[in-house]
Amino acid sequence: MIRLLALAVLLSVACRWIFGKWPWDYLTTQSAAERALARARTTLGVARDASAEDIRAAHRRIVTIIHPDRGGSAADLQEANAARDLLLDNLSRTRLERSE
């Protein structure tokens, strides 16, 4: 019994190391919109329940680091801008849905 448990732990860690995800992460299904929102949150480093001010502050912090004038790339700047726009748009959309 202990051998099976050790094998399961070893396979889980190997899956995480090789594929970058835990095995149980494959059991949850996310839509493309949810994956895009998750990536935008990761890009800016904000929580799921971040406010508009938190999103803007995180964007400013990231942009000061990756701005092309400071040695960053334009692609990274565009990604940060797109992440900010997506999160703010989603935030306003969810507020409208709640008020209805």
VMD Tcl script that builds the backbone (N, CA, C; Angstrom):
set m [mol new atoms 300]
animate dup $m
set s [atomselect $m all]
$s set {name element resname resid chain x y z} {
  {N N MET 1 A 0.820 -1.192 0.000}
  {CA C MET 1 A 0.000 0.000 0.000}
  {C C MET 1 A 0.872 1.268 0.000}
  {N N ILE 2 A 1.912 1.236 0.791}
  {CA C ILE 2 A 2.815 2.383 0.862}
  {C C ILE 2 A 3.552 2.553 -0.471}
  {N N ARG 3 A 3.847 1.432 -1.128}
  {CA C ARG 3 A 4.514 1.516 -2.429}
  {C C ARG 3 A 3.620 2.205 -3.456}
  {N N LEU 4 A 2.339 1.891 -3.449}
  {CA C LEU 4 A 1.412 2.536 -4.380}
  {C C LEU 4 A 1.296 4.023 -4.099}
  {N N LEU 5 A 1.257 4.387 -2.844}
  {CA C LEU 5 A 1.188 5.795 -2.467}
  {C C LEU 5 A 2.457 6.530 -2.894}
  {N N ALA 6 A 3.600 5.909 -2.672}
  {CA C ALA 6 A 4.873 6.512 -3.085}
  {C C ALA 6 A 4.947 6.641 -4.602}
  {N N LEU 7 A 4.440 5.645 -5.323}
  {CA C LEU 7 A 4.424 5.700 -6.784}
  {C C LEU 7 A 3.508 6.823 -7.280}
  {N N ALA 8 A 2.355 6.985 -6.633}
  {CA C ALA 8 A 1.427 8.057 -7.014}
  {C C ALA 8 A 2.058 9.423 -6.777}
  {N N VAL 9 A 2.735 9.601 -5.676}
  {CA C VAL 9 A 3.407 10.871 -5.383}
  {C C VAL 9 A 4.516 11.116 -6.388}
  {N N LEU 10 A 5.282 10.103 -6.700}
  {CA C LEU 10 A 6.374 10.231 -7.669}
  {C C LEU 10 A 5.846 10.598 -9.055}
  {N N LEU 11 A 4.769 9.954 -9.485}
  {CA C LEU 11 A 4.174 10.273 -10.783}
  {C C LEU 11 A 3.603 11.683 -10.803}
  {N N SER 12 A 3.016 12.111 -9.701}
  {CA C SER 12 A 2.476 13.476 -9.635}
  {C C SER 12 A 3.583 14.511 -9.750}
  {N N VAL 13 A 4.656 14.302 -9.039}
  {CA C VAL 13 A 5.784 15.236 -9.090}
  {C C VAL 13 A 6.428 15.223 -10.473}
  {N N ALA 14 A 6.527 14.049 -11.082}
  {CA C ALA 14 A 7.093 13.962 -12.427}
  {C C ALA 14 A 6.203 14.692 -13.430}
  {N N CYS 15 A 4.896 14.558 -13.294}
  {CA C CYS 15 A 3.964 15.268 -14.176}
  {C C CYS 15 A 4.122 16.774 -14.010}
  {N N ARG 16 A 4.252 17.235 -12.790}
  {CA C ARG 16 A 4.436 18.662 -12.529}
  {C C ARG 16 A 5.746 19.157 -13.125}
  {N N TRP 17 A 6.791 18.363 -12.990}
  {CA C TRP 17 A 8.107 18.759 -13.480}
  {C C TRP 17 A 8.155 18.765 -15.007}
  {N N ILE 18 A 7.544 17.770 -15.635}
  {CA C ILE 18 A 7.611 17.646 -17.086}
  {C C ILE 18 A 6.644 18.593 -17.783}
  {N N PHE 19 A 5.382 18.611 -17.341}
  {CA C PHE 19 A 4.336 19.359 -18.039}
  {C C PHE 19 A 4.010 20.703 -17.411}
  {N N GLY 20 A 4.489 20.948 -16.206}
  {CA C GLY 20 A 4.229 22.226 -15.554}
  {C C GLY 20 A 2.877 22.305 -14.861}
  {N N LYS 21 A 2.163 21.200 -14.788}
  {CA C LYS 21 A 0.862 21.163 -14.129}
  {C C LYS 21 A 0.762 19.912 -13.271}
  {N N TRP 22 A 0.003 20.021 -12.199}
  {CA C TRP 22 A -0.283 18.846 -11.391}
  {C C TRP 22 A -1.314 18.005 -12.132}
  {N N PRO 23 A -1.342 16.712 -11.913}
  {CA C PRO 23 A -2.296 15.859 -12.638}
  {C C PRO 23 A -3.754 16.266 -12.427}
  {N N TRP 24 A -4.095 16.712 -11.250}
  {CA C TRP 24 A -5.486 17.086 -10.981}
  {C C TRP 24 A -5.870 18.401 -11.650}
  {N N ASP 25 A -4.892 19.149 -12.115}
  {CA C ASP 25 A -5.209 20.363 -12.873}
  {C C ASP 25 A -5.821 20.027 -14.226}
  {N N TYR 26 A -5.542 18.853 -14.738}
  {CA C TYR 26 A -6.109 18.447 -16.019}
  {C C TYR 26 A -7.578 18.043 -15.888}
  {N N LEU 27 A -8.037 17.806 -14.681}
  {CA C LEU 27 A -9.427 17.406 -14.477}
  {C C LEU 27 A -10.384 18.590 -14.567}
  {N N THR 28 A -9.910 19.784 -14.279}
  {CA C THR 28 A -10.766 20.955 -14.363}
  {C C THR 28 A -10.746 21.485 -15.784}
  {N N THR 29 A -11.914 21.795 -16.283}
  {CA C THR 29 A -11.996 22.335 -17.639}
  {C C THR 29 A -12.285 23.826 -17.551}
  {N N GLN 30 A -11.520 24.593 -18.270}
  {CA C GLN 30 A -11.697 26.037 -18.314}
  {C C GLN 30 A -11.979 26.455 -19.744}
  {N N SER 31 A -12.813 27.457 -19.875}
  {CA C SER 31 A -13.069 27.991 -21.206}
  {C C SER 31 A -11.879 28.852 -21.628}
  {N N ALA 32 A -11.883 29.215 -22.879}
  {CA C ALA 32 A -10.793 30.047 -23.394}
  {C C ALA 32 A -10.777 31.403 -22.697}
  {N N ALA 33 A -11.953 31.937 -22.390}
  {CA C ALA 33 A -12.026 33.233 -21.704}
  {C C ALA 33 A -11.452 33.133 -20.294}
  {N N GLU 34 A -11.746 32.047 -19.591}
  {CA C GLU 34 A -11.200 31.877 -18.236}
  {C C GLU 34 A -9.688 31.716 -18.265}
  {N N ARG 35 A -9.180 30.999 -19.272}
  {CA C ARG 35 A -7.723 30.858 -19.402}
  {C C ARG 35 A -7.062 32.193 -19.718}
  {N N ALA 36 A -7.717 33.006 -20.559}
  {CA C ALA 36 A -7.163 34.320 -20.899}
  {C C ALA 36 A -7.144 35.223 -19.671}
  {N N LEU 37 A -8.214 35.181 -18.868}
  {CA C LEU 37 A -8.249 35.980 -17.645}
  {C C LEU 37 A -7.187 35.516 -16.659}
  {N N ALA 38 A -7.004 34.210 -16.539}
  {CA C ALA 38 A -5.979 33.685 -15.634}
  {C C ALA 38 A -4.586 34.114 -16.075}
  {N N ARG 39 A -4.336 34.091 -17.379}
  {CA C ARG 39 A -3.029 34.521 -17.884}
  {C C ARG 39 A -2.818 36.013 -17.653}
  {N N ALA 40 A -3.876 36.808 -17.832}
  {CA C ALA 40 A -3.767 38.247 -17.603}
  {C C ALA 40 A -3.487 38.529 -16.128}
  {N N ARG 41 A -4.145 37.800 -15.236}
  {CA C ARG 41 A -3.888 37.977 -13.799}
  {C C ARG 41 A -2.454 37.612 -13.454}
  {N N THR 42 A -1.960 36.542 -14.069}
  {CA C THR 42 A -0.579 36.125 -13.822}
  {C C THR 42 A 0.411 37.157 -14.364}
  {N N THR 43 A 0.116 37.703 -15.533}
  {CA C THR 43 A 0.997 38.700 -16.143}
  {C C THR 43 A 1.145 39.917 -15.242}
  {N N LEU 44 A 0.022 40.384 -14.698}
  {CA C LEU 44 A 0.074 41.573 -13.843}
  {C C LEU 44 A 0.329 41.240 -12.376}
  {N N GLY 45 A 0.170 39.997 -12.006}
  {CA C GLY 45 A 0.406 39.598 -10.627}
  {C C GLY 45 A -0.670 40.072 -9.671}
  {N N VAL 46 A -1.935 40.016 -10.108}
  {CA C VAL 46 A -3.046 40.433 -9.259}
  {C C VAL 46 A -3.900 39.230 -8.896}
  {N N ALA 47 A -4.642 39.379 -7.820}
  {CA C ALA 47 A -5.525 38.314 -7.357}
  {C C ALA 47 A -6.813 38.303 -8.166}
  {N N ARG 48 A -7.567 37.244 -8.008}
  {CA C ARG 48 A -8.833 37.092 -8.725}
  {C C ARG 48 A -9.820 38.193 -8.350}
  {N N ASP 49 A -9.790 38.638 -7.111}
  {CA C ASP 49 A -10.743 39.640 -6.632}
  {C C ASP 49 A -10.143 41.044 -6.593}
  {N N ALA 50 A -9.187 41.310 -7.465}
  {CA C ALA 50 A -8.518 42.619 -7.470}
  {C C ALA 50 A -9.472 43.708 -7.955}
  {N N SER 51 A -9.330 44.877 -7.356}
  {CA C SER 51 A -10.153 46.018 -7.751}
  {C C SER 51 A -9.501 46.721 -8.945}
  {N N ALA 52 A -10.219 47.705 -9.486}
  {CA C ALA 52 A -9.699 48.456 -10.630}
  {C C ALA 52 A -8.420 49.199 -10.250}
  {N N GLU 53 A -8.381 49.733 -9.033}
  {CA C GLU 53 A -7.171 50.430 -8.587}
  {C C GLU 53 A -5.993 49.470 -8.467}
  {N N ASP 54 A -6.252 48.250 -7.975}
  {CA C ASP 54 A -5.184 47.257 -7.856}
  {C C ASP 54 A -4.634 46.880 -9.232}
  {N N ILE 55 A -5.535 46.731 -10.191}
  {CA C ILE 55 A -5.120 46.362 -11.548}
  {C C ILE 55 A -4.282 47.477 -12.164}
  {N N ARG 56 A -4.741 48.711 -12.007}
  {CA C ARG 56 A -3.985 49.842 -12.569}
  {C C ARG 56 A -2.621 49.997 -11.892}
  {N N ALA 57 A -2.580 49.821 -10.573}
  {CA C ALA 57 A -1.306 49.933 -9.854}
  {C C ALA 57 A -0.338 48.835 -10.276}
  {N N ALA 58 A -0.841 47.616 -10.432}
  {CA C ALA 58 A 0.013 46.517 -10.877}
  {C C ALA 58 A 0.517 46.770 -12.293}
  {N N HIS 59 A -0.343 47.311 -13.144}
  {CA C HIS 59 A 0.064 47.628 -14.515}
  {C C HIS 59 A 1.172 48.679 -14.521}
  {N N ARG 60 A 0.998 49.733 -13.721}
  {CA C ARG 60 A 2.036 50.776 -13.644}
  {C C ARG 60 A 3.363 50.197 -13.162}
  {N N ARG 61 A 3.293 49.330 -12.163}
  {CA C ARG 61 A 4.500 48.716 -11.613}
  {C C ARG 61 A 5.205 47.869 -12.673}
  {N N ILE 62 A 4.445 47.072 -13.405}
  {CA C ILE 62 A 5.027 46.200 -14.433}
  {C C ILE 62 A 5.584 47.024 -15.589}
  {N N VAL 63 A 4.843 48.055 -16.000}
  {CA C VAL 63 A 5.270 48.860 -17.153}
  {C C VAL 63 A 6.560 49.611 -16.857}
  {N N THR 64 A 6.746 50.055 -15.628}
  {CA C THR 64 A 8.000 50.741 -15.312}
  {C C THR 64 A 9.198 49.804 -15.441}
  {N N ILE 65 A 8.953 48.527 -15.288}
  {CA C ILE 65 A 10.043 47.557 -15.390}
  {C C ILE 65 A 10.301 47.166 -16.841}
  {N N ILE 66 A 9.230 46.948 -17.623}
  {CA C ILE 66 A 9.385 46.375 -18.964}
  {C C ILE 66 A 9.263 47.392 -20.086}
  {N N HIS 67 A 9.231 48.654 -19.789}
  {CA C HIS 67 A 9.074 49.666 -20.838}
  {C C HIS 67 A 10.279 49.635 -21.780}
  {N N PRO 68 A 10.034 49.801 -23.089}
  {CA C PRO 68 A 11.148 49.756 -24.056}
  {C C PRO 68 A 12.221 50.814 -23.810}
  {N N ASP 69 A 11.862 51.945 -23.251}
  {CA C ASP 69 A 12.868 52.963 -22.958}
  {C C ASP 69 A 13.818 52.532 -21.844}
  {N N ARG 70 A 13.418 51.537 -21.076}
  {CA C ARG 70 A 14.262 51.040 -19.992}
  {C C ARG 70 A 14.867 49.682 -20.318}
  {N N GLY 71 A 14.841 49.318 -21.580}
  {CA C GLY 71 A 15.480 48.067 -21.978}
  {C C GLY 71 A 14.519 46.915 -22.168}
  {N N GLY 72 A 13.225 47.125 -21.941}
  {CA C GLY 72 A 12.246 46.066 -22.152}
  {C C GLY 72 A 11.870 45.955 -23.611}
  {N N SER 73 A 10.955 45.074 -23.900}
  {CA C SER 73 A 10.540 44.896 -25.291}
  {C C SER 73 A 9.129 45.439 -25.497}
  {N N ALA 74 A 8.844 45.802 -26.725}
  {CA C ALA 74 A 7.519 46.321 -27.071}
  {C C ALA 74 A 6.465 45.230 -26.953}
  {N N ALA 75 A 6.846 43.988 -27.222}
  {CA C ALA 75 A 5.899 42.883 -27.119}
  {C C ALA 75 A 5.440 42.679 -25.675}
  {N N ASP 76 A 6.370 42.777 -24.730}
  {CA C ASP 76 A 6.005 42.649 -23.320}
  {C C ASP 76 A 5.102 43.793 -22.881}
  {N N LEU 77 A 5.378 44.976 -23.376}
  {CA C LEU 77 A 4.542 46.128 -23.049}
  {C C LEU 77 A 3.135 45.956 -23.603}
  {N N GLN 78 A 3.033 45.455 -24.821}
  {CA C GLN 78 A 1.724 45.212 -25.416}
  {C C GLN 78 A 0.952 44.146 -24.655}
  {N N GLU 79 A 1.655 43.126 -24.189}
  {CA C GLU 79 A 1.006 42.072 -23.411}
  {C C GLU 79 A 0.485 42.611 -22.088}
  {N N ALA 80 A 1.265 43.469 -21.429}
  {CA C ALA 80 A 0.822 44.072 -20.171}
  {C C ALA 80 A -0.380 44.984 -20.400}
  {N N ASN 81 A -0.357 45.753 -21.478}
  {CA C ASN 81 A -1.493 46.623 -21.792}
  {C C ASN 81 A -2.743 45.805 -22.096}
  {N N ALA 82 A -2.581 44.725 -22.854}
  {CA C ALA 82 A -3.726 43.871 -23.180}
  {C C ALA 82 A -4.282 43.206 -21.926}
  {N N ALA 83 A -3.393 42.794 -21.013}
  {CA C ALA 83 A -3.839 42.174 -19.762}
  {C C ALA 83 A -4.637 43.176 -18.930}
  {N N ARG 84 A -4.132 44.409 -18.837}
  {CA C ARG 84 A -4.849 45.446 -18.096}
  {C C ARG 84 A -6.224 45.701 -18.705}
  {N N ASP 85 A -6.268 45.858 -20.016}
  {CA C ASP 85 A -7.534 46.134 -20.690}
  {C C ASP 85 A -8.526 44.989 -20.502}
  {N N LEU 86 A -8.053 43.759 -20.618}
  {CA C LEU 86 A -8.924 42.602 -20.460}
  {C C LEU 86 A -9.492 42.520 -19.048}
  {N N LEU 87 A -8.646 42.722 -18.050}
  {CA C LEU 87 A -9.112 42.628 -16.666}
  {C C LEU 87 A -10.065 43.760 -16.309}
  {N N LEU 88 A -9.765 44.964 -16.760}
  {CA C LEU 88 A -10.668 46.088 -16.474}
  {C C LEU 88 A -12.001 45.919 -17.193}
  {N N ASP 89 A -11.965 45.413 -18.424}
  {CA C ASP 89 A -13.197 45.172 -19.161}
  {C C ASP 89 A -14.029 44.088 -18.468}
  {N N ASN 90 A -13.384 43.039 -18.033}
  {CA C ASN 90 A -14.090 41.967 -17.334}
  {C C ASN 90 A -14.671 42.467 -16.017}
  {N N LEU 91 A -13.927 43.319 -15.321}
  {CA C LEU 91 A -14.401 43.866 -14.049}
  {C C LEU 91 A -15.643 44.717 -14.246}
  {N N SER 92 A -15.633 45.562 -15.273}
  {CA C SER 92 A -16.799 46.409 -15.525}
  {C C SER 92 A -17.982 45.574 -15.999}
  {N N ARG 93 A -17.720 44.532 -16.775}
  {CA C ARG 93 A -18.790 43.666 -17.262}
  {C C ARG 93 A -19.447 42.912 -16.112}
  {N N THR 94 A -18.642 42.424 -15.150}
  {CA C THR 94 A -19.225 41.697 -14.027}
  {C C THR 94 A -20.010 42.649 -13.110}
  {N N ARG 95 A -19.568 43.895 -13.005}
  {CA C ARG 95 A -20.326 44.856 -12.217}
  {C C ARG 95 A -21.684 45.153 -12.857}
  {N N LEU 96 A -21.723 45.244 -14.178}
  {CA C LEU 96 A -22.980 45.467 -14.886}
  {C C LEU 96 A -23.926 44.294 -14.715}
  {N N GLU 97 A -23.391 43.076 -14.764}
  {CA C GLU 97 A -24.224 41.890 -14.594}
  {C C GLU 97 A -24.803 41.820 -13.194}
  {N N ARG 98 A -24.037 42.218 -12.212}
  {CA C ARG 98 A -24.521 42.189 -10.820}
  {C C ARG 98 A -25.587 43.212 -10.562}
  {N N SER 99 A -25.501 44.361 -11.236}
  {CA C SER 99 A -26.462 45.432 -10.989}
  {C C SER 99 A -27.808 45.149 -11.658}
  {N N GLU 100 A -27.848 44.262 -12.632}
  {CA C GLU 100 A -29.102 43.970 -13.322}
  {C C GLU 100 A -30.007 43.091 -12.528}
}
mol reanalyze $m
mol bondsrecalc $m
mol representation Tube
mol addrep $m
